[in-house]
Amino acid sequence: MNQTADSQPPYQVELDTTGLYCPEPIMLMHNKVRDMSSGEILKVVATDPATTRDVPKFCSFLGHELLFQQESDGQYLYFIRLG
């Protein structure tokens, strides 16, 4: 799960939750994945540090695969393959 920016997975949908705080990023993720198909990859950009806890739990609980997770300069990046 520790990949470089150059090796980030390709993705079909991007969700920018910059500036939002818990629980909004996870609520928006729930809404976004409803419009996606199994196997598609969602890129999530966030600034809320709570996402480092919430996104892995979201994936585990709903059967999605967290492919990539990175923090850089207060910005959090996630790539999630839908189960």
Residue, then its C-alpha position, 0 to 999 in steps of 0.5 A: m500500500n506504500q506506493t509512490a505518486d508515479s505508481q498510483p493506480p488508474y481510477q474511474v472516479e475522483l471525489d474531492t473532500t478537501g476542507l470537509y470534516c468527519p463525517e462528511p467525507i465518509m458520507l460523500m464516499h457512501n453516495k459516490v460508490r452507489d453510482m459506481s460498479s464493482g471493480e471500479i476504482l475511486k480516488v479520494v482526496a481529503t484534508d481531514p486527518a480522521t480519514t486515516r482511521d475512517v477510510p480503512k474502516f469504511c473499506s473493511f466494513l463494506g468489502h472494498e479494497l484500499l489499494f493506496q493511501q498517502e499523506s503529504d503536506g496535510q493532504y490525504l489520498y486514497f484509491i479504493r477498488l469497489g467490492 
